[in-house]
């Protein structure tokens, strides 16, 4: 018995040592809950989408421009998890009622979830239209929004249980597990920070659970639609279109062995680059003859045009990828048989805003004016028609 106090003290000391060790260990990282550092420029841009709300009215995402909003998915006759999710969203609504924040809950069962069904469901949840909208519409649009934009599962059995947050500038900013109290606290904190933002956080690193940008563009073979791309520049480095976020740039297609039109086009671009204020634009010229136009060939080609910095990038890559970049990003031909001779103006936020025939003086002047206007933009504008002088305009990219 006389040794008992010593045993107890040993146990207490061991316990204290264990507690100190435990507190110094990093928290366990569960799959999908890991926070990562991502440059804001690399976060996915959410394209325009149009669905139908509980009042039976068209809901155009353009109305969300300049607002923070949260997206979730459910179906109305789900008896358990979906109702718990929406009760959590109701709680978030109450906790964030002082914030300019909108919640969108999208049905993954549009065949049964008519506006009338959603209107009753919204009443049951105490949802206020304009603050919390329940959306339905054609299944292909819902799948494109969920699977193509947010890259989450869209079906009744295994749809995502995450709440997805989009910032004022249209970037998919973060995602949160609705049934994790710590995640819900983090949601309120992050949403509050986003509402307070007064300018796009260009050049800043974001701490987020949205790890999508880390490999974005590289898995182009399985992507249903390209909204950004990765190619190889004349120095043999990977070139990410998203790295141009914050700059106005002009895209074009060419090939180095072209005997006539391409040299004329590149002469125009060379003179344009010199005539505009320094650092006003970036030029991105993509070869349609990648088998011949290796980085070494393009490096020599760039020197021929007096390019000594990264203000004009000549890119190559797989032929199939280049064709997809042409048809999906620029909506233009880009193959070895035929490529567009238009110039494509992309704004500071990575959105195609204009296409021009460089040989036409009126269009050339219109392009210069557009570049000046875009350079002055301080925030993304709603998705608008592409400037296309003298020709029928094409609507800006959206989820259709």
N, C-alpha and C positions, 0 to 999 in steps of 0.2 A: 504493500500500500504506500510505503514511503516514496516509491518511484512514480506514483501516479501523477503528481503535479508536473514532473519532468516530461512524462509522456504527453500530458495535455498541452504543455507549452510547445513541445515539438510539433504536435498536430496543428496547433494554432499558427505556428510559424510557417509550417508547410502550406497551410491554407492561404496565408497572406501572400506567400511567394507565388502560389498558383494564380491568385486573383490578379496580382501585378502582371504576371506573364500574360494572362488572358486579356487584360485590358490593352496590352501593347500589341496584340495580334490584329492584323487587318480583318475586317468583317468578312464572313464567308461570301463568296461570289457565286450566285446561282446562275444557271444558264438563262440568258436573256435579261438579267438584272444588272449586268456589268455596266458601269458608267465609263464612257470613253471621251477623249478630247478630240473634237472635230472642228476644223476651220469653218466658220459660218458659210463661207463661199461654197463649201462642198456639200451643204445640206440640200436635199432634193427640193426643187421648185414644184409646187402643186399647181398643175394646169387647171384651166377653167373646167367646171363640171355643172351640169344642169339636171336636176331631179324635180320631184313634186313633193310639196310639204303636206301636212295634215289638213290644211284648208283646201287642198286640191289645186293650189296655185303653183306655177313654175317657180322653182328655187334656183336662181342663177348665182353661182359662187362669186361673180363679179361684185355683188353687193357686200361681200366680206372684205373687199380691198381696204387695207388700213386697219383691220380689226383682228384681234387674236381669237381663234376659235378651236374648239375641241371636237374630235370626231370619234364616234364609237359605232359598233354594229350589234344588231339584236334581231329577234323576231317576236312578234306580239304574243303568240300562243305558247311561248316558252314559259313553263310554269315555275322555274327555279332560278337558274343563274342569271338570265336576262333581267328578271325582275329585281334581283339583288343588285345587279350592275346599275340599273336605272334608279334604284333607291340611293345608291352611292352618288350618282350624278345629281340627283335631287339635293343631296346633302352638299355636294360641291357648289351647286347653284346658290344655296343659302350662304355658304361660307365665302363665296366670291361675289355676292350681290352688289358690292360697291365697285366692282371692276367692269370695264367695258369688254365683256367676254361673252361669246356665244357658243352654245352646245348644239351639235348636230348628231342625231342618232339615226342611223341608216338601217333600213330593214334588209335582211338577207333572204327574205321570203316575200318578194313583191307580188307573187301570184295570189297570196292570201291577205297581205297587208295593204289594203286599199287606203286611200286618204280617210275614208270614213272610219275604218278600224283604227288607224293611227290617231285620229282626232279623239276618239273615245279613250284610247290608251294615254294620250297626252293629258287629258282631263284627269284621269285617275292618278297621274303622277304630279299633278299640279303644275304642268309645264306652261310657261308663258311664251306665246309665239313671238319670234324676234329675239328671244333670249335662249329658248330651247325648242328647236324644230325637229320633228320626226319626218324622215324623208323616205320616199319610195320611188319607183320608176322602173324602166326596162332592166332586166337582170344583167344584160351585157354592160350597161353603164355602171351598175353597182359593182360588178366584178372588175371593171377597168379601174374604178376609183380605189377599191380595196386592194386588189392583187397587183395592178400595174403601178399605181402611184405610191400607196403605203406598203405594198408588198406584205400583205397579211392574208390569211385564209378567209375565204368568203363561202361558207355553206352553213346549213342549219346545225349540223352535228358538231363541227369543229371550228366555228368562226372565232376570230380573235377576241380575247377578253381584255385587250388593252384599250386605254383611252389615249388618243393620238392628238398631239397639240401642234397647231400651225401658228406661226408668228404673224405680225402685222404685214410682213414683207412677202408673205406667201411661201415661206420655207417650212417644210416638215421638220419641226424643231426637236420634239421629244416624244416619248411614249411612257405610259404609266400603268402598273398593274392595279386594277380597281379594288382588289380584295386585300391589298397590303396597306395597312395603316400608315407606315412610313412613306410609301409611295404617294399616298393621298396627301400627306403633309407636303411632300416635295412638289406635287402638282400645284397646290395653292401658292407655294413659294415661287416656283418657276413662272406660273401664269401672272402673278403680280409683277415679276420682273419684266416680262414681255410687254405687259400693258404700259409700263412706265417708259419703254424704249421710245425715243424720239427720232431715231435715225437707224438705218440698217447697220448692223455691227460689222462692217467691212474690216477685214484684217484681224478680227478677234476670234479666239478659240472658245467653242461652246462645250460645256460638260453635259453629256446627254446619254440616254439609253438608245438613241437612234444610231446604230452602227452601220446603217445602210450605205453611207457614202464611202466607207473604207475600201470597198471593192467595186464601187459603182462604175459602170462602163466597161469593165473587163469581161463580164459574163454576157456580152452582147448577143451570143448565139441563142440564149434562152430568154432574152428580154422580148416582150411582144411589141414594144415601141421604144425607139431610142430618143431620149430627151437630152442626152449628153453623149460624149464619145471620148475614146482614148486612142490616139494614134502615135506614130513615131516621127520626131522632127528630124531636121537635116543633121543634127549633131548626134543622132542615135538615141535620144532621150525620149521617155514617154511624155506625150503632150496630152493634157487633160483640158477639154473645153471649159470645164468648170473653173479652171484656174484664171480664166479671163473675167470672172465675175468682178464687177466694179469698173470695167473698161468697155467702151464701145469698140466693136470689131467688125471687120468685113471678111466674109468667107467667099471663096471662089474655087473653081475646079480648073485643072490644066493638066498637061503632061509635057515633060521636058523635050521630047522629040517632035512636038507639034511644030510644023514649019511656018504657020502664019498667024491664026487667030490668037493662040496662047501668048506668043511673044508680044503681040499688039496689046493684049489685055494686061499683061504684066508690066508693059511700058506705061500704060495708063495708071496702074496701081503705084508704080514707082514714083511717077510725077505727082500723083495725089498725095502720097505719103510725105513728099518733100514740101508740098504747098500748104499743108495743114500745120497748125501749131504742134510743136514737139510733144510727143506722148498723147496726142489727141485720139489716135486710133491704133489698133493692132490689125495686122493683116494675117489671114490664115488661108494659105493656098494648098489644096489637097490634090494630089496626083490621081489620075484615073488609070495610070499605067504602072502599078506598084511593082510588077515583076522586073521592070527595067529601072524604075526610079527608086533605087535604094537610098538610104541616108547618105552614102558617099556621093552618089550622083546628085542628090538634092543639095548637098553641101557646096559642091562646085557650082551648081545652078544659082544658089543664093549669092555666092561671091560674084557671079557674073552680073547680078543686079545690084551690087554694092551693099548687100546686107551684112552688117557687122554686129548686130545685136538681135534681141528677141522681138523687135517691133514688127518683123515679118517672118512668119514661120511657114516652112514648106514641109508638108506632112505626107507620110506614106503609111501603108498598113495592108491588111488582107483585102483583096478585091471585093469579097462579099460584104465586108464591113463598110467599105467606102460606098458601095451601091446603096446600102441601107442608110448611111448618113445622108446621102443625097436625097433619097426618096422620103425619109422620115423626118430628119431634122430640117432640111432645107426645102423639101417638097420639090425636088428637081432631079433631072437625069444625071447620073454620075457613073457611067460605065466606060469600058474601053472602046465600045462601039460609038457611043455618043455621050457628050456631057454638056451641061448647061453653060452658056457663056454669060450668064447674068452675074451680078455682084449682089451679095446678100448681107444686109446690115443687121447686126445683132446688138441689142441694147445692153446696158450695164448689168442686167439681171439674167442674161442668157436667153432672152426671148427674141425670136426672129421678128423684126419690125419693118423691113422693107426689102424689095428686090428690084434691081434696076438694070437696064441695058446701058452699059458704059459708053457705047458708040453714039447714043442719042444725047445731044447737048442738053436738052430740057431735063432728061432723066438724070443726067450727071449733076446738074445744078440742084435738082430736087434731092438727090442723095446727099450732097454737101449740106444742104439745109437740115435734112433729117439728122445727120451726124451731129451738127451743132445743137439741135434740140435735145437729142438723147444724152449728149455729154452734160447737159444742164440738169437732167433729172436727178433728184435727190432720193427718190423712192420708186419702187415699181408701180406702174399704172395698171388699171384694169386691162384685161386682155382685150385688144383692139384689132381692127382690121389691119392687115399688112399694107404698107404703102406700096402701091404698084402703079406708077403713073401711066395714064393712057390705056390701062388695061383693067379688066375686072379684078377687084381686090379679093384676096382669100382671107377668110377669117383666121385670126390667131389660133394657135394650137389649143385644143381643148380635149377633155375626155368625152368622147361621143359614144 
